[in-house]
Amino acid sequence: MTINSSSISQEIMKPNIKRKRSGSLNIKKAIKKPGALRKSLGIKKGKTIPASKLKKAAKSKGKLGQRARFAMTLKKLRKKRRS
């Protein structure tokens, strides 16, 4: 098999289709255990998590902190536009 410079340049210039990325995020797949943060904080179902508890939990280590930080990120995405 012979390799010349034109075949190498053609291989380099080919677009890689697998690298293509869609612009949308799938949040449903990101939430593995819905309600786990609420349960670990001891808040009843249907009640909102107070911001002070959420900030305190975000500083902790492990899964609790990770879930709290993710909840804070989702809270930012939820903001509605005003007309």
C-alpha positions as a Markdown table, in Angstrom:
| # | Residue | x | y | z |
|---|---|---|---|---|
| 1 | Met | 0.0 | 0.0 | 0.0 |
| 2 | Thr | 1.4 | 3.3 | -1.0 |
| 3 | Ile | 0.6 | 6.6 | 0.8 |
| 4 | Asn | 0.9 | 9.9 | -1.0 |
| 5 | Ser | 0.4 | 13.4 | 0.2 |
| 6 | Ser | -2.9 | 13.8 | -1.6 |
| 7 | Ser | -4.6 | 10.8 | 0.1 |
| 8 | Ile | -3.4 | 12.0 | 3.5 |
| 9 | Ser | -4.8 | 15.5 | 2.9 |
| 10 | Gln | -8.1 | 14.1 | 1.7 |
| 11 | Glu | -8.4 | 12.0 | 4.9 |
| 12 | Ile | -7.6 | 15.1 | 7.1 |
| 13 | Met | -10.1 | 17.3 | 5.3 |
| 14 | Lys | -13.0 | 14.8 | 5.7 |
| 15 | Pro | -15.6 | 16.1 | 8.2 |
| 16 | Asn | -16.1 | 13.8 | 11.1 |
| 17 | Ile | -19.9 | 13.3 | 11.4 |
| 18 | Lys | -19.7 | 11.7 | 14.9 |
| 19 | Arg | -18.4 | 15.0 | 16.3 |
| 20 | Lys | -21.6 | 16.8 | 15.4 |
| 21 | Arg | -23.4 | 18.1 | 18.4 |
| 22 | Ser | -27.0 | 19.1 | 18.7 |
| 23 | Gly | -27.9 | 22.4 | 20.3 |
| 24 | Ser | -30.6 | 21.1 | 22.7 |
| 25 | Leu | -30.1 | 19.7 | 26.2 |
| 26 | Asn | -32.0 | 16.7 | 27.5 |
| 27 | Ile | -32.6 | 17.6 | 31.1 |
| 28 | Lys | -34.8 | 14.5 | 31.7 |
| 29 | Lys | -31.8 | 12.3 | 31.2 |
| 30 | Ala | -29.7 | 14.3 | 33.6 |
| 31 | Ile | -32.1 | 13.8 | 36.5 |
| 32 | Lys | -31.5 | 10.2 | 37.5 |
| 33 | Lys | -33.4 | 10.1 | 40.9 |
| 34 | Pro | -36.1 | 12.7 | 41.1 |
| 35 | Gly | -37.0 | 13.7 | 44.6 |
| 36 | Ala | -33.7 | 12.5 | 46.1 |
| 37 | Leu | -32.6 | 16.0 | 47.1 |
| 38 | Arg | -35.9 | 16.8 | 48.8 |
| 39 | Lys | -35.8 | 13.5 | 50.7 |
| 40 | Ser | -32.3 | 13.9 | 51.9 |
| 41 | Leu | -33.1 | 17.5 | 53.1 |
| 42 | Gly | -36.1 | 16.2 | 55.0 |
| 43 | Ile | -38.7 | 18.4 | 53.1 |
| 44 | Lys | -42.2 | 17.0 | 52.5 |
| 45 | Lys | -43.4 | 16.3 | 49.0 |
| 46 | Gly | -45.2 | 19.3 | 47.5 |
| 47 | Lys | -43.3 | 21.9 | 49.6 |
| 48 | Thr | -40.7 | 24.1 | 48.0 |
| 49 | Ile | -37.0 | 23.9 | 49.1 |
| 50 | Pro | -36.0 | 27.1 | 50.9 |
| 51 | Ala | -33.1 | 28.9 | 49.2 |
| 52 | Ser | -31.2 | 29.0 | 52.4 |
| 53 | Lys | -31.3 | 25.2 | 52.8 |
| 54 | Leu | -30.3 | 24.8 | 49.1 |
| 55 | Lys | -27.3 | 27.1 | 49.5 |
| 56 | Lys | -26.2 | 25.3 | 52.6 |
| 57 | Ala | -26.5 | 21.9 | 51.0 |
| 58 | Ala | -24.6 | 23.1 | 47.9 |
| 59 | Lys | -21.5 | 23.6 | 50.1 |
| 60 | Ser | -21.5 | 20.0 | 51.3 |
| 61 | Lys | -19.6 | 17.2 | 49.7 |
| 62 | Gly | -20.8 | 14.1 | 47.9 |
| 63 | Lys | -24.1 | 13.5 | 46.2 |
| 64 | Leu | -26.0 | 15.9 | 48.4 |
| 65 | Gly | -23.8 | 18.8 | 47.4 |
| 66 | Gln | -23.8 | 17.7 | 43.7 |
| 67 | Arg | -27.6 | 17.5 | 43.7 |
| 68 | Ala | -28.0 | 20.8 | 45.4 |
| 69 | Arg | -25.7 | 22.6 | 42.9 |
| 70 | Phe | -27.5 | 21.0 | 40.0 |
| 71 | Ala | -30.9 | 22.2 | 41.4 |
| 72 | Met | -29.5 | 25.7 | 41.6 |
| 73 | Thr | -28.4 | 25.5 | 38.0 |
| 74 | Leu | -31.9 | 24.2 | 36.9 |
| 75 | Lys | -33.4 | 27.1 | 38.9 |
| 76 | Lys | -31.6 | 29.6 | 36.7 |
| 77 | Leu | -32.8 | 27.9 | 33.5 |
| 78 | Arg | -36.4 | 28.0 | 34.8 |
| 79 | Lys | -36.7 | 31.9 | 34.8 |
| 80 | Lys | -39.6 | 33.0 | 32.7 |
| 81 | Arg | -39.5 | 35.9 | 30.3 |
| 82 | Arg | -41.6 | 38.9 | 31.1 |
| 83 | Ser | -43.9 | 40.3 | 28.4 |
